[in-house]
Amino acid sequence: SHEKVCQYIAKESDSLVVSVGYRLAPEHKYPAAYEDCLNATQHFLQHLERYGVDPARVTVCGDSAGGNLAAAVSQTLAGSSELPRLRAQILIYPGLQALDFNLPSYQQNRGVPLLFRERAVFYSLQYVQGDTSNIEEVLEGSHIPPDMRLKYGKWVNPD
């Protein structure tokens, strides 16, 4: 689905683009897609010389769920001393938090195609657990225990 975009990015940036075909939900629940992306990135970083890539110029990128995966891979590799450091991460409308689907951005864009609020929750649940049986609880915000909501409230809140 992203081949043309990757070709465009490669051509316009004069870069080598590696696109990871990771396993998809709901058939493959978390952490399958994350493991695929992490393994592919680690393999690539271990073999940069084979591809003629400067170790100081490696960036990870993703959109939507791929943006979530790029962020997770970046965080995982940030502490590695065995591999070259990633230069940057590019996150395009990433799914980064599932604590509160009632924040202002979800309210303001609740009816904006392509990724309606309910659809975002649906896909998040498919990715994490492979079913959407508790979609209403997530939409209401009752899927997060009060102590966790308090703990992360500093970072995930309308202010």
MDTraj code that builds the backbone (N, CA, C; nanometers):
import mdtraj as md
import numpy as np

residues = "SER HIS GLU LYS VAL CYS GLN TYR ILE ALA LYS GLU SER ASP SER LEU VAL VAL SER VAL GLY TYR ARG LEU ALA PRO GLU HIS LYS TYR PRO ALA ALA TYR GLU ASP CYS LEU ASN ALA THR GLN HIS PHE LEU GLN HIS LEU GLU ARG TYR GLY VAL ASP PRO ALA ARG VAL THR VAL CYS GLY ASP SER ALA GLY GLY ASN LEU ALA ALA ALA VAL SER GLN THR LEU ALA GLY SER SER GLU LEU PRO ARG LEU ARG ALA GLN ILE LEU ILE TYR PRO GLY LEU GLN ALA LEU ASP PHE ASN LEU PRO SER TYR GLN GLN ASN ARG GLY VAL PRO LEU LEU PHE ARG GLU ARG ALA VAL PHE TYR SER LEU GLN TYR VAL GLN GLY ASP THR SER ASN ILE GLU GLU VAL LEU GLU GLY SER HIS ILE PRO PRO ASP MET ARG LEU LYS TYR GLY LYS TRP VAL ASN PRO ASP".split()
xyz = np.array([
    [0.0809, -0.1204, 0.0000],
    [0.0000, 0.0000, 0.0000],
    [0.0854, 0.1271, 0.0000],
    [0.2103, 0.1177, 0.0429],
    [0.2943, 0.2368, 0.0560],
    [0.4119, 0.2390, -0.0425],
    [0.4119, 0.1475, -0.1388],
    [0.5259, 0.1381, -0.2299],
    [0.5522, 0.2676, -0.3063],
    [0.4483, 0.3287, -0.3597],
    [0.4664, 0.4531, -0.4363],
    [0.5187, 0.5657, -0.3486],
    [0.4666, 0.5750, -0.2251],
    [0.5133, 0.6781, -0.1325],
    [0.6604, 0.6558, -0.0993],
    [0.6970, 0.5310, -0.0734],
    [0.8368, 0.5001, -0.0416],
    [0.9280, 0.5307, -0.1605],
    [0.8840, 0.4987, -0.2816],
    [0.9627, 0.5305, -0.4006],
    [0.9812, 0.6810, -0.4139],
    [0.8762, 0.7563, -0.3889],
    [0.8828, 0.9018, -0.3974],
    [0.9817, 0.9576, -0.2944],
    [0.9705, 0.9110, -0.1707],
    [1.0606, 0.9575, -0.0648],
    [1.2049, 0.9239, -0.1010],
    [1.2283, 0.8028, -0.1491],
    [1.3639, 0.7614, -0.1857],
    [1.4203, 0.8508, -0.2965],
    [1.3390, 0.8751, -0.3971],
    [1.3852, 0.9564, -0.5110],
    [1.4093, 1.1012, -0.4698],
    [1.3131, 1.1608, -0.4019],
    [1.3229, 1.3027, -0.3669],
    [1.4293, 1.3316, -0.2610],
    [1.4575, 1.2351, -0.1752],
    [1.5565, 1.2577, -0.0692],
    [1.6913, 1.1935, -0.1007],
    [1.6999, 1.1299, -0.2183],
    [1.8220, 1.0603, -0.2571],
    [1.8652, 0.9651, -0.1457],
    [1.7691, 0.8844, -0.1003],
    [1.7919, 0.7940, 0.0121],
    [1.7505, 0.6525, -0.0239],
    [1.8031, 0.5604, 0.0526],
    [1.7582, 0.4225, 0.0469],
    [1.6422, 0.4095, 0.1444],
    [1.5308, 0.3564, 0.0991],
    [1.4140, 0.3372, 0.1848],
    [1.3887, 0.1875, 0.1982],
    [1.3784, 0.1434, 0.3212],
    [1.3460, 0.0045, 0.3499],
    [1.2077, 0.0035, 0.4138],
    [1.1148, -0.0636, 0.3497],
    [0.9788, -0.0703, 0.4013],
    [0.9552, -0.2088, 0.4604],
    [0.9134, -0.2120, 0.5854],
    [0.8940, -0.3386, 0.6562],
    [0.7501, -0.3858, 0.6393],
    [0.7340, -0.5046, 0.5867],
    [0.6020, -0.5665, 0.5755],
    [0.5723, -0.6445, 0.7020],
    [0.5227, -0.5758, 0.8028],
    [0.4998, -0.6397, 0.9324],
    [0.3642, -0.7094, 0.9369],
    [0.3535, -0.8042, 1.0314],
    [0.2284, -0.8788, 1.0491],
    [0.1195, -0.7853, 1.1008],
    [-0.0009, -0.8067, 1.0517],
    [-0.1124, -0.7175, 1.0812],
    [-0.2140, -0.7797, 1.1759],
    [-0.2787, -0.6925, 1.2513],
    [-0.3903, -0.7321, 1.3373],
    [-0.5159, -0.7425, 1.2500],
    [-0.6154, -0.8145, 1.2904],
    [-0.6301, -0.8842, 1.4175],
    [-0.5703, -1.0246, 1.4186],
    [-0.5280, -1.0739, 1.3013],
    [-0.4721, -1.2097, 1.2994],
    [-0.3470, -1.2205, 1.3868],
    [-0.2702, -1.1135, 1.3899],
    [-0.1455, -1.1118, 1.4665],
    [-0.1518, -0.9973, 1.5666],
    [-0.1761, -1.0314, 1.6919],
    [-0.1895, -0.9307, 1.7972],
    [-0.0526, -0.8804, 1.8404],
    [-0.0570, -0.7706, 1.9152],
    [0.0630, -0.7171, 1.9768],
    [0.1305, -0.8283, 2.0565],
    [0.2601, -0.8431, 2.0479],
    [0.3621, -0.7537, 1.9924],
    [0.4150, -0.7945, 1.8551],
    [0.3380, -0.8710, 1.7772],
    [0.3878, -0.9239, 1.6495],
    [0.4424, -0.8145, 1.5571],
    [0.3643, -0.7108, 1.5312],
    [0.4091, -0.6049, 1.4397],
    [0.5323, -0.5338, 1.4951],
    [0.5326, -0.5064, 1.6242],
    [0.6479, -0.4424, 1.6882],
    [0.7730, -0.5290, 1.6730],
    [0.7610, -0.6579, 1.7008],
    [0.8754, -0.7477, 1.6884],
    [0.9274, -0.7524, 1.5454],
    [0.8369, -0.7544, 1.4481],
    [0.8787, -0.7548, 1.3072],
    [0.9587, -0.6293, 1.2739],
    [0.9085, -0.5144, 1.3175],
    [0.9765, -0.3875, 1.2879],
    [1.1092, -0.3766, 1.3619],
    [1.1107, -0.4179, 1.4858],
    [1.2350, -0.4133, 1.5629],
    [1.3390, -0.5070, 1.5022],
    [1.3000, -0.6298, 1.4710],
    [1.3941, -0.7256, 1.4118],
    [1.4475, -0.6765, 1.2781],
    [1.3605, -0.6208, 1.1949],
    [1.4041, -0.5704, 1.0644],
    [1.5016, -0.4532, 1.0806],
    [1.4718, -0.3642, 1.1739],
    [1.5584, -0.2485, 1.1968],
    [1.6929, -0.2916, 1.2528],
    [1.6921, -0.3822, 1.3487],
    [1.8176, -0.4320, 1.4044],
    [1.9012, -0.5002, 1.2969],
    [1.8383, -0.5833, 1.2147],
    [1.9100, -0.6510, 1.1061],
    [1.9710, -0.5487, 1.0104],
    [1.8924, -0.4501, 0.9734],
    [1.9417, -0.3463, 0.8815],
    [2.0605, -0.2725, 0.9420],
    [2.0486, -0.2333, 1.0688],
    [2.1573, -0.1608, 1.1355],
    [2.2833, -0.2459, 1.1482],
    [2.2677, -0.3753, 1.1599],
    [2.3826, -0.4647, 1.1701],
    [2.4514, -0.4860, 1.0356],
    [2.3826, -0.4547, 0.9262],
    [2.4354, -0.4811, 0.7922],
    [2.4395, -0.3559, 0.7044],
    [2.4579, -0.2407, 0.7628],
    [2.4585, -0.1157, 0.6866],
    [2.5650, -0.1142, 0.5783],
    [2.6791, -0.1711, 0.6078],
    [2.7893, -0.1713, 0.5103],
    [2.7485, -0.2425, 0.3813],
    [2.6725, -0.3517, 0.3967],
    [2.6264, -0.4284, 0.2806],
    [2.5411, -0.3414, 0.1876],
    [2.4660, -0.2476, 0.2467],
    [2.3773, -0.1619, 0.1685],
    [2.4401, -0.0280, 0.1336],
    [2.5618, -0.0042, 0.1785],
    [2.6296, 0.1215, 0.1498],
    [2.5654, 0.2403, 0.2181],
    [2.5199, 0.2199, 0.3413],
    [2.4489, 0.3251, 0.4137],
    [2.5381, 0.3806, 0.5247],
    [2.5433, 0.5122, 0.5321],
    [2.6166, 0.5817, 0.6373],
    [2.5430, 0.5595, 0.7690],
    [2.6087, 0.5007, 0.8697],
    [2.5422, 0.4727, 0.9978],
    [2.4877, 0.5969, 1.0671],
    [2.5397, 0.7126, 1.0342],
    [2.4933, 0.8367, 1.0987],
    [2.3699, 0.8947, 1.0308],
    [2.3177, 0.8276, 0.9281],
    [2.2063, 0.8843, 0.8531],
    [2.0823, 0.7963, 0.8507],
    [2.0665, 0.7082, 0.9471],
    [1.9522, 0.6170, 0.9475],
    [1.8374, 0.6788, 1.0280],
    [1.7221, 0.6832, 0.9647],
    [1.6008, 0.7400, 1.0238],
    [1.4896, 0.6364, 1.0137],
    [1.4045, 0.6299, 1.1138],
    [1.2852, 0.5452, 1.1036],
    [1.1636, 0.6360, 1.0842],
    [1.0666, 0.5831, 1.0125],
    [0.9492, 0.6632, 0.9784],
    [0.8282, 0.5712, 0.9748],
    [0.7119, 0.6285, 1.0041],
    [0.5892, 0.5524, 0.9905],
    [0.4684, 0.6424, 1.0019],
    [0.3591, 0.5962, 0.9457],
    [0.2338, 0.6702, 0.9570],
    [0.1298, 0.5817, 1.0245],
    [0.0419, 0.6460, 1.1000],
    [-0.0662, 0.5776, 1.1708],
    [-0.0079, 0.4717, 1.2650],
    [-0.0483, 0.3454, 1.2495],
    [0.0078, 0.2398, 1.3340],
    [0.1575, 0.2272, 1.3118],
    [0.2023, 0.2533, 1.1898],
    [0.3455, 0.2512, 1.1605],
    [0.4201, 0.3607, 1.2342],
    [0.3540, 0.4727, 1.2609],
    [0.4141, 0.5782, 1.3412],
    [0.4326, 0.5328, 1.4843],
    [0.3351, 0.4604, 1.5356],
    [0.3479, 0.4012, 1.6689],
    [0.4653, 0.3038, 1.6718],
    [0.4762, 0.2210, 1.5695],
    [0.5840, 0.1221, 1.5644],
    [0.7204, 0.1889, 1.5507],
    [0.7293, 0.2945, 1.4697],
    [0.8561, 0.3674, 1.4557],
    [0.8983, 0.4290, 1.5888],
    [0.8027, 0.4844, 1.6624],
    [0.8338, 0.5427, 1.7924],
    [0.8803, 0.4343, 1.8898],
    [0.8122, 0.3206, 1.8911],
    [0.8486, 0.2117, 1.9826],
    [0.9872, 0.1560, 1.9498],
    [1.0163, 0.1393, 1.8220],
    [1.1483, 0.0909, 1.7810],
    [1.2552, 0.1924, 1.8209],
    [1.2280, 0.3201, 1.7984],
    [1.3237, 0.4252, 1.8358],
    [1.3524, 0.4225, 1.9849],
    [1.2481, 0.4092, 2.0658],
    [1.2667, 0.4060, 2.2107],
    [1.3461, 0.2829, 2.2537],
    [1.3170, 0.1710, 2.1922],
    [1.3877, 0.0478, 2.2269],
    [1.5359, 0.0581, 2.1939],
    [1.5669, 0.1131, 2.0781],
    [1.7059, 0.1189, 2.0331],
    [1.7837, 0.2361, 2.0914],
    [1.7157, 0.3293, 2.1538],
    [1.7828, 0.4490, 2.2067],
    [1.8910, 0.4141, 2.3077],
    [1.8746, 0.3098, 2.3835],
    [1.9728, 0.2743, 2.4856],
    [2.0750, 0.1718, 2.4396],
    [2.0707, 0.1319, 2.3140],
    [2.1612, 0.0284, 2.2647],
    [2.2990, 0.0854, 2.2342],
    [2.4005, 0.0206, 2.2880],
    [2.5377, 0.0621, 2.2556],
    [2.5982, -0.0296, 2.1510],
    [2.5260, -0.1325, 2.1124],
    [2.5764, -0.2302, 2.0164],
    [2.5448, -0.1943, 1.8713],
    [2.4519, -0.1024, 1.8512],
    [2.4093, -0.0655, 1.7164],
    [2.4284, 0.0841, 1.6951],
    [2.4404, 0.1258, 1.5677],
    [2.4457, 0.2700, 1.5415],
    [2.3192, 0.3379, 1.5911],
    [2.3340, 0.4603, 1.6375],
    [2.2179, 0.5372, 1.6852],
    [2.1339, 0.5826, 1.5676],
    [2.0040, 0.5840, 1.5875],
    [1.9147, 0.6374, 1.4854],
    [1.9311, 0.7888, 1.4830],
    [1.9306, 0.8450, 1.3643],
    [1.9447, 0.9903, 1.3513],
    [1.8161, 1.0619, 1.3901],
    [1.7035, 1.0032, 1.3523],
    [1.5752, 1.0695, 1.3770],
    [1.4615, 0.9698, 1.3614],
    [1.3463, 1.0156, 1.4040],
    [1.2236, 0.9423, 1.3764],
    [1.1253, 1.0409, 1.3147],
    [1.0530, 0.9938, 1.2154],
    [0.9504, 1.0751, 1.1505],
    [0.8176, 1.0047, 1.1747],
    [0.7295, 1.0721, 1.2470],
    [0.6009, 1.0131, 1.2836],
    [0.4896, 1.0926, 1.2172],
    [0.4146, 1.0271, 1.1297],
    [0.3086, 1.0913, 1.0538],
    [0.1745, 1.0415, 1.1092],
    [0.0964, 1.1306, 1.1670],
    [-0.0282, 1.1023, 1.2391],
    [-0.0215, 0.9688, 1.3146],
    [0.0760, 0.9582, 1.4068],
    [0.0947, 0.8317, 1.4775],
    [-0.0085, 0.8087, 1.5872],
    [-0.0361, 0.6842, 1.6134],
    [-0.1169, 0.6480, 1.7282],
    [-0.0237, 0.6315, 1.8471],
    [-0.0206, 0.7283, 1.9360],
    [0.0788, 0.7251, 2.0435],
    [0.0228, 0.7048, 2.1827],
    [-0.1050, 0.7239, 2.2010],
    [-0.1603, 0.7034, 2.3349],
    [-0.3005, 0.6460, 2.3242],
    [-0.3301, 0.5573, 2.4184],
    [-0.4625, 0.4959, 2.4232],
    [-0.5238, 0.5105, 2.5613],
    [-0.4743, 0.6091, 2.6360],
    [-0.5300, 0.6328, 2.7692],
    [-0.6613, 0.7088, 2.7632],
    [-0.6679, 0.8044, 2.6702],
    [-0.7849, 0.8915, 2.6689],
    [-0.8210, 0.9286, 2.5258],
    [-0.9311, 0.8744, 2.4782],
    [-0.9801, 0.9056, 2.3438],
    [-1.0831, 1.0184, 2.3468],
    [-1.0838, 1.0941, 2.4564],
    [-1.1753, 1.2068, 2.4696],
    [-1.1012, 1.3394, 2.4811],
    [-0.9744, 1.3399, 2.4478],
    [-0.8966, 1.4637, 2.4515],
    [-0.9449, 1.5574, 2.3401],
    [-0.9115, 1.6858, 2.3489],
    [-0.9616, 1.7836, 2.2514],
    [-0.9390, 1.7464, 2.1048],
    [-0.8238, 1.6888, 2.0714],
    [-0.7999, 1.6551, 1.9307],
    [-0.8989, 1.5513, 1.8804],
    [-0.9348, 1.4558, 1.9662],
    [-1.0350, 1.3564, 1.9264],
    [-1.1729, 1.4200, 1.9162],
    [-1.2054, 1.5116, 2.0056],
    [-1.3349, 1.5791, 2.0013],
    [-1.3450, 1.6695, 1.8783],
    [-1.2397, 1.7467, 1.8530],
    [-1.2415, 1.8414, 1.7407],
    [-1.2464, 1.7690, 1.6064],
    [-1.1867, 1.6501, 1.5992],
    [-1.1764, 1.5785, 1.4722],
    [-1.2626, 1.4526, 1.4686],
    [-1.3589, 1.4429, 1.5580],
    [-1.4374, 1.3205, 1.5705],
    [-1.5129, 1.2849, 1.4425],
    [-1.5459, 1.3809, 1.3603],
    [-1.6190, 1.3524, 1.2374],
    [-1.5380, 1.3746, 1.1115],
    [-1.4070, 1.3900, 1.1262],
    [-1.3216, 1.4163, 1.0104],
    [-1.2731, 1.2837, 0.9525],
    [-1.3048, 1.2597, 0.8238],
    [-1.2529, 1.1371, 0.7626],
    [-1.1009, 1.1465, 0.7560],
    [-1.0379, 1.0555, 0.7649],
    [-1.0462, 0.9151, 0.7405],
    [-1.0499, 0.8344, 0.8697],
    [-0.9920, 0.8881, 0.9735],
    [-0.9808, 0.8093, 1.0954],
    [-1.0687, 0.8696, 1.2051],
    [-1.1961, 0.8380, 1.2002],
    [-1.2894, 0.8829, 1.3017],
    [-1.2470, 0.8290, 1.4387],
    [-1.2896, 0.8955, 1.5434],
    [-1.2544, 0.8567, 1.6802],
    [-1.2874, 0.7097, 1.7069],
    [-1.4079, 0.6679, 1.6726],
    [-1.4496, 0.5302, 1.6962],
    [-1.3633, 0.4327, 1.6180],
    [-1.3249, 0.4716, 1.4970],
    [-1.2405, 0.3853, 1.4146],
    [-1.0999, 0.3759, 1.4739],
    [-1.0501, 0.4852, 1.5291],
    [-0.9188, 0.4833, 1.5937],
    [-0.9192, 0.3852, 1.7106],
    [-1.0255, 0.3883, 1.7896],
    [-1.0367, 0.2953, 1.9024],
    [-1.0497, 0.1525, 1.8515],
    [-1.1305, 0.1328, 1.7501],
    [-1.1487, -0.0003, 1.6918],
    [-1.0146, -0.0600, 1.6496],
    [-0.9361, 0.0160, 1.5731],
    [-0.8074, -0.0346, 1.5248],
    [-0.7073, -0.0524, 1.6391],
    [-0.7113, 0.0340, 1.7370],
    [-0.6224, 0.0194, 1.8528],
    [-0.6511, -0.1109, 1.9260],
    [-0.7786, -0.1403, 1.9445],
    [-0.8163, -0.2640, 2.0135],
    [-0.7805, -0.3872, 1.9313],
    [-0.7986, -0.3792, 1.8008],
    [-0.7595, -0.4911, 1.7142],
    [-0.6105, -0.5184, 1.7281],
    [-0.5319, -0.4121, 1.7310],
    [-0.3863, -0.4244, 1.7406],
    [-0.3435, -0.4846, 1.8739],
    [-0.4026, -0.4382, 1.9821],
    [-0.3589, -0.4796, 2.1149],
    [-0.4140, -0.6153, 2.1547],
    [-0.5450, -0.6363, 2.1335],
    [-0.6043, -0.7591, 2.1863],
    [-0.6737, -0.8454, 2.0834],
    [-0.6869, -0.7986, 1.9600],
    [-0.7476, -0.8813, 1.8562],
    [-0.8985, -0.8851, 1.8571],
    [-0.9638, -0.8091, 1.9430],
    [-1.1094, -0.7998, 1.9423],
    [-1.1505, -0.6630, 1.9963],
    [-1.2752, -0.6304, 1.9739],
    [-1.3246, -0.4973, 2.0119],
    [-1.4402, -0.5063, 2.1107],
    [-1.4426, -0.6112, 2.1890],
    [-1.5547, -0.6335, 2.2799],
    [-1.5714, -0.5231, 2.3837],
    [-1.4675, -0.4498, 2.4159],
    [-1.4794, -0.3437, 2.5168],
    [-1.4657, -0.2036, 2.4564],
    [-1.5099, -0.1867, 2.3344],
    [-1.4955, -0.0580, 2.2664],
    [-1.5684, 0.0549, 2.3406],
    [-1.6853, 0.0275, 2.3942],
    [-1.7610, 0.1322, 2.4650],
    [-1.6868, 0.1788, 2.5894],
    [-1.6280, 0.0855, 2.6640],
    [-1.5521, 0.1226, 2.7836],
    [-1.4332, 0.2111, 2.7481],
    [-1.3675, 0.1784, 2.6370],
    [-1.2518, 0.2578, 2.5942],
    [-1.2969, 0.3967, 2.5496],
    [-1.4051, 0.4041, 2.4748],
    [-1.4570, 0.5337, 2.4313],
    [-1.4953, 0.6213, 2.5509],
    [-1.5473, 0.5583, 2.6559],
    [-1.5850, 0.6318, 2.7773],
    [-1.4651, 0.6641, 2.8656],
    [-1.3554, 0.5918, 2.8449],
    [-1.2359, 0.6128, 2.9265],
    [-1.2316, 0.5290, 3.0519],
    [-1.3236, 0.4338, 3.0650],
    [-1.3273, 0.3530, 3.1870],
    [-1.2352, 0.2311, 3.1805],
    [-1.1551, 0.2203, 3.0758],
    [-1.0613, 0.1086, 3.0637],
    [-0.9310, 0.1332, 3.1392],
    [-0.9121, 0.2531, 3.1912],
    [-0.7903, 0.2890, 3.2626],
    [-0.8199, 0.2991, 3.4123],
    [-0.7462, 0.2256, 3.4935],
    [-0.7666, 0.2355, 3.6383],
    [-0.7373, 0.3777, 3.6877],
    [-0.8094, 0.4235, 3.7897],
    [-0.7903, 0.5604, 3.8388],
    [-0.6463, 0.5927, 3.8777],
    [-0.5738, 0.4966, 3.9367],
    [-0.4356, 0.5247, 3.9763],
    [-0.3453, 0.5482, 3.8550],
    [-0.3701, 0.4763, 3.7450],
    [-0.2917, 0.4968, 3.6238],
    [-0.3278, 0.6305, 3.5596],
    [-0.4548, 0.6635, 3.5578],
    [-0.4983, 0.7920, 3.5026],
    [-0.4326, 0.9072, 3.5789],
    [-0.4254, 0.8945, 3.7103],
    [-0.3609, 0.9953, 3.7932],
    [-0.2109, 1.0022, 3.7644],
    [-0.1477, 0.8862, 3.7514],
    [-0.0037, 0.8795, 3.7272],
    [0.0351, 0.9473, 3.5958],
    [-0.0417, 0.9256, 3.4903],
    [-0.0084, 0.9795, 3.3591],
    [-0.0840, 1.1077, 3.3250],
    [-0.1663, 1.1556, 3.4179],
    [-0.2458, 1.2753, 3.3950],
    [-0.1639, 1.3978, 3.3609],
    [-0.0409, 1.4031, 3.4092],
    [0.0473, 1.5175, 3.3794],
    [0.0746, 1.5284, 3.2290],
    [0.0822, 1.4138, 3.1616],
    [0.1179, 1.4124, 3.0198],
    [-0.0021, 1.3936, 2.9286],
    [-0.1063, 1.3270, 2.9773],
    [-0.2235, 1.3002, 2.8947],
    [-0.3434, 1.3673, 2.9590],
    [-0.3659, 1.4927, 2.9192],
    [-0.4808, 1.5672, 2.9702],
    [-0.5114, 1.6820, 2.8747],
    [-0.6288, 1.7387, 2.8848],
    [-0.6686, 1.8452, 2.7916],
    [-0.5822, 1.9703, 2.8007],
    [-0.5149, 1.9921, 2.9129],
    [-0.4325, 2.1117, 2.9267],
    [-0.2997, 2.0974, 2.8555],
])
top = md.Topology()
chain = top.add_chain()
for i, resn in enumerate(residues, 1):
    res = top.add_residue(resn, chain, resSeq=i)
    for name in ("N", "CA", "C"):
        top.add_atom(name, md.element.get_by_symbol(name[0]), res)
traj = md.Trajectory(xyz[None], top)
